[in-house]
C-alpha cells in the first residue's frame, strides 16, 4: 500500500490488534490450559481499560468543536473511529466466546467443572446455601430500581445481576431489581465439595442466583431470572480546573469523580429479559450509538487471571529467576556496582538485587542520602520498606512519587502518607508533566569524598510485576550518569520558573521533554546519511508502543534511504511497514508470550560505532513531550553485546512473534529452521552466563 493513501495506522485500532494477539494466546492449544484461562482474563482486563480511557477520550472528542479536532491531527472523525471500534469489539467478543467454549471443554477433560446454580447435586446445594448465609448474605443489598425515581447508580467495573421476578398466577405481576456481585470483598470462584479427583467450581453470581428465592422470600414471587450486566465508565481524571486546589486535592476529588464517570460501554447477557434491558438502557441514558454489547452468561473475565491454580493436575509454575552472574558469590551488591556496571534482565534475573542494594544503603553508616522515583509499587512494597528503614537510620531520603499513575492514584496517596509519617521527603510531581523516569541515586561519604551510585531502569520498581514483566535495569556508579540523575532531581525539587535548565544540562542521559526527541531524530538522520553513502546502516528498536508521527515519518525516510529497520513493538503500532517506496522493507514483530514484554532498547549502527540505549520512554507524544523520562546509553562493551544478543534472539522468534503489517493481520512469523521461542532462548542464554561463573 502506498504511503500517500494513509500516513499511519489509527492508534486505537492498532491497540485492538494487540489485544487480538492476547486472544490468540488463549486460543493456542500448545499454551498450558491454566495460562489460556489467564490470557482470557488479561484480554478482558485490557479491554476494560481501553474503554475506560481511550473510548472515553474519543467520546469526549466527539463533543468538542471541529477546530479542536483538526488540532489533534486525526485522520478520521472520532465518531467514525468509535464505529470502527464497535465493529471490531463485537467480532472479538464472538471470538472470545468461541474460545471460552473450547477452553471449557478442555477444563472438563482435566476434570475441572465450572457449574451453574442449576447443575448442583444435593450435597453441593447444601454447601451453597450455608456458604451464602455465612459469607455472602450480609454483602447482598438488592436495589429495587422501579421504585427509585433516580437512575440506578452502577459502580464502575462492578458486576450486577439484573433480576426479573414474576408470578405464576399473575402474568402482569413483574418486578425488577439489581444486585451487585460482591467480588471486591470475596473471591469470585467458590470451590464446591468434590470427589474422585474431580473439581467443581461455582461463580459468586451463581451462588446468589441459587439463593434468589431466599433473598426475595417476602415479596410473594415464585419465578426468578437473573442475568449479568456491567457498565464501563470514563476513567480520565480532569486536573486542569480549579487552580486553587492542590494536586493532592485534585487527585482525591478525581478518583471520587471517576466512579461517577459517563458510561462508555454497557455489556449484558443476551438472554436477559427484553423489557428489563430496554428499561436499563433508557434509565442509564444510553443510546444505540453507545457501545452496547451483547455477551454470554459470564462477564468480568478479568477475575479469571486469578482462576484457582490448585485444581489443575499439572502445576504450571514459571521458572524461578536466578541471580546475576556477578552477584552469585558476592556478599554485597553495592561492592559490585562500585566496581562495574551490571545489567539486570527481569524476570530472568532476580529483582532481589535491587532490594538488596537499597537495604544495604539503609544500613550502611557511610550512606547519607537516597533519592528515587516511584510510579507503580507492589502492594506490600519491599522498596518502600527499605526506604523507610533508611529514614529511620538517619539517612536523608527523597522519593518522587507520581500520584497520577493511572489506576494507582489511591495507592500512591496512601504510600505518600506512610512515607511522610516516617520522615521521608515526598515529591509529588510537576504541573502538566508525569514523572515516568525510573532512576535512583545513593550517596556515600567516605574520607570527605562523596561516592555516588544507583540505577536507571526501563520498568517500575515493583517486585511483584518484576516476575512477569520483561525489563532491564542498569546498576551503575558512572559519574556522568549520576551527575544527570542529580540534575533531574534538582529539576523535581526546585520550584523555579527556569528549572527546565537542569534537564537541558543533561549529557549522559537522554531526557524528556528537553533532549530525547531531538537526539532520536538526529540518530535516525545520521543512519539516513550513512545509507545514502552506500554504507551499512541499521536501526533496531524494542518498545511497548510506537505512535509518534514525527518519529514514524523519519523512520519512513530511513526505509526509503535503505536503512535496515528492525522493530519489536508489543502494543500500539502505527507505522506502515509495507511500501514499494522502501529500499529495504522494515521487519516489525510483536511478541506476546508468558512474560509481558516491557523493556525499551534502542540500537543505532552508527557506522560501526553502535549507540545502544535503555529507556523508560515509548515513542509516543505523551512520553516524549509530556513526561519526565530518561534513557541511558550503554558504554560497557560486554553489556552492549549482551543487549544486542538479547534483541537478536527476539528477532529470531518463530513461535510467539507476529508480523506487524499494514493490515494488522497478526500472522505468526514463520521462519525456516528449528523452533525458536525467544523467551525460552533468553532464559537459557542468561542462565548459561550464570552457570559459567561457578
Secondary structure as GFF3:
##gff-version 3
##sequence-region A 1 694
A	DSSP	three_ten_helix	3	5	.	.	.	ID=ss1
A	DSSP	alpha_helix	11	27	.	.	.	ID=ss2
A	DSSP	alpha_helix	33	50	.	.	.	ID=ss3
A	DSSP	pi_helix	51	55	.	.	.	ID=ss4
A	DSSP	alpha_helix	56	63	.	.	.	ID=ss5
A	DSSP	alpha_helix	66	71	.	.	.	ID=ss6
A	DSSP	alpha_helix	78	109	.	.	.	ID=ss7
A	DSSP	beta_strand	112	115	.	.	.	ID=ss8
A	DSSP	alpha_helix	122	131	.	.	.	ID=ss9
A	DSSP	pi_helix	132	136	.	.	.	ID=ss10
A	DSSP	three_ten_helix	137	139	.	.	.	ID=ss11
A	DSSP	three_ten_helix	145	147	.	.	.	ID=ss12
A	DSSP	beta_strand	159	166	.	.	.	ID=ss13
A	DSSP	beta_strand	174	180	.	.	.	ID=ss14
A	DSSP	beta_strand	189	192	.	.	.	ID=ss15
A	DSSP	beta_strand	199	203	.	.	.	ID=ss16
A	DSSP	alpha_helix	204	210	.	.	.	ID=ss17
A	DSSP	alpha_helix	212	215	.	.	.	ID=ss18
A	DSSP	three_ten_helix	217	219	.	.	.	ID=ss19
A	DSSP	beta_strand	223	233	.	.	.	ID=ss20
A	DSSP	alpha_helix	247	258	.	.	.	ID=ss21
A	DSSP	beta_strand	263	269	.	.	.	ID=ss22
A	DSSP	alpha_helix	274	283	.	.	.	ID=ss23
A	DSSP	beta_strand	291	295	.	.	.	ID=ss24
A	DSSP	three_ten_helix	301	306	.	.	.	ID=ss25
A	DSSP	three_ten_helix	309	311	.	.	.	ID=ss26
A	DSSP	three_ten_helix	325	327	.	.	.	ID=ss27
A	DSSP	alpha_helix	333	339	.	.	.	ID=ss28
A	DSSP	beta_strand	342	346	.	.	.	ID=ss29
A	DSSP	alpha_helix	352	363	.	.	.	ID=ss30
A	DSSP	beta_strand	367	374	.	.	.	ID=ss31
A	DSSP	alpha_helix	382	392	.	.	.	ID=ss32
A	DSSP	beta_strand	396	401	.	.	.	ID=ss33
A	DSSP	alpha_helix	409	421	.	.	.	ID=ss34
A	DSSP	beta_strand	425	427	.	.	.	ID=ss35
A	DSSP	beta_strand	434	435	.	.	.	ID=ss36
A	DSSP	beta_strand	438	446	.	.	.	ID=ss37
A	DSSP	beta_strand	449	457	.	.	.	ID=ss38
A	DSSP	three_ten_helix	465	467	.	.	.	ID=ss39
A	DSSP	beta_strand	469	476	.	.	.	ID=ss40
A	DSSP	alpha_helix	479	493	.	.	.	ID=ss41
A	DSSP	alpha_helix	500	504	.	.	.	ID=ss42
A	DSSP	beta_strand	509	512	.	.	.	ID=ss43
A	DSSP	alpha_helix	516	532	.	.	.	ID=ss44
A	DSSP	beta_strand	538	543	.	.	.	ID=ss45
A	DSSP	alpha_helix	549	561	.	.	.	ID=ss46
A	DSSP	beta_strand	564	569	.	.	.	ID=ss47
A	DSSP	beta_strand	587	591	.	.	.	ID=ss48
A	DSSP	beta_strand	596	597	.	.	.	ID=ss49
A	DSSP	beta_strand	601	604	.	.	.	ID=ss50
A	DSSP	three_ten_helix	606	608	.	.	.	ID=ss51
A	DSSP	beta_strand	611	615	.	.	.	ID=ss52
A	DSSP	alpha_helix	621	626	.	.	.	ID=ss53
A	DSSP	beta_strand	627	633	.	.	.	ID=ss54
A	DSSP	alpha_helix	637	651	.	.	.	ID=ss55
A	DSSP	beta_strand	657	659	.	.	.	ID=ss56
A	DSSP	alpha_helix	678	692	.	.	.	ID=ss57
###
